[in-house]
């Protein structure tokens, strides 16, 4: 028999017993819906937690600091690796690394017009800014050749207060100061007002000398960069020069100067050939190194590899492992509950097909007598069972999407509680394309498996006995 003839006969046979077929398909429909909805809740929970983490930083970025790693018992592992140019080259050569930027941190008192505040400067390589998911609200990024230009985070403007109001607060009572602070919060300037403005920062070196640096704001970052909201970003070479002034202008690579500094501070320092102190990293080493990776999986692998090399590496993606394990456990539990319903539906398919065999015994005998092979008879019943699974899976998938929308409509307030207004809402139930295809394929597979026993039973029928059957 041709395959198309088998398919047509299977379709007609199902419609001969419409009520029985409908009830069997309904069982598969309910089973498919339950398993898809249950799994979608676990996936939705995982996606919501992941998106909440992404609000506070990139999952494709690693921050590396100098220091000693510790094992589970709190014992130090190896020595602190220096964050120098050699470390930058080593990290750049690692597979999966997209960009690397060393950097420094520096803070100090700052003035902006009549306002006074604090400025936290982060020195990075200007050309690397676009690689580290910086998003601009207005202005431009840092460029090669910039010296006293800076880019501000979205919240930096809130660090500044009117100097006259600050002077008045010093002479007020405690209650009045509280009221004054509240009033000043309501009058906090927006950072966008600082664009193209001059910000003056004063720093002091170890000798107590003061120096003034004037910076021009050339860009303001978007609100999306929450982890970069309170910092100002400047060219790393300029921050390095400021650090050298703050440290007194000494050459920290000079062993004699290192010993002299150690004596003045009442300590002891021994220099090694790499220019690094045994009891700590060199002052000329970078304070941190940022690493941008290809994807989250690369972030996890690179972060672990860096820790194995002795670096203190941290990324938000490290926290995903526990979340993903919890999510998989929840999905396994919910999926198991839904699978029970689908198992009951499979028993319904077996029952329907066995009843069909008893009713069509003469038909099976005639098919065998006129030349139908065992393969044709088996394929006919397996096709009927597969069609039941297909219909149940298809309509169950449609019902699953409808149920998912209802759940998201009524459950959105719960899962999005505490989120800032205007931000994209998380979904409580998420049905990705792979889950839809899996559900459809699984329902067909369940139907075929459930039809194996009835199909083999039909094959074993004797043609003579089947024809004589009334």
Buried (B, 14 or more C-beta within 10 A) or exposed (E): BEEEEBBEBBEEBBEEBEEBBEEBBBBBBBBBBBBBBBBBBBBBBBBBBBBBBBEEBBBBBBBBBBBEBEEEEEEEEEBBBBBBEEBBEBBEEBEBBBBBBBBBEBBBEBBBBEBBBEBBBBBBBBBBBEBBBBEBBEBEBBEEEBEBBBBBBBBBBBBBBBBEBBEEBEEEEEEEBEEBEEEBEEEEBEBBBBBEEEBBBEBEBEEEEEEEBEBBBBBBBBBBBBBBBBBBBBBBEBBBBBBBBBBEEBEBEEEEBBBEBBEEEEEEBEBEEEBBBEEBBBBBBBBBBBBBBEEBEBBBBBBEBBBEBBBBBBBBBBEBEEBEEBBEEBBEEBBEEBBEBBEEBBEBBBBBBBEBBEEBBEBBBBBBEEEBEEEBBBBBBBBBBBBBBBBBBBBBBEBBBEBBEEBBEEBBEEBBEEBEEEEEEBBBBBBEEEBBEBBBEBBBBBBBBBBBBBBBBBBEBEBEEBBEBE
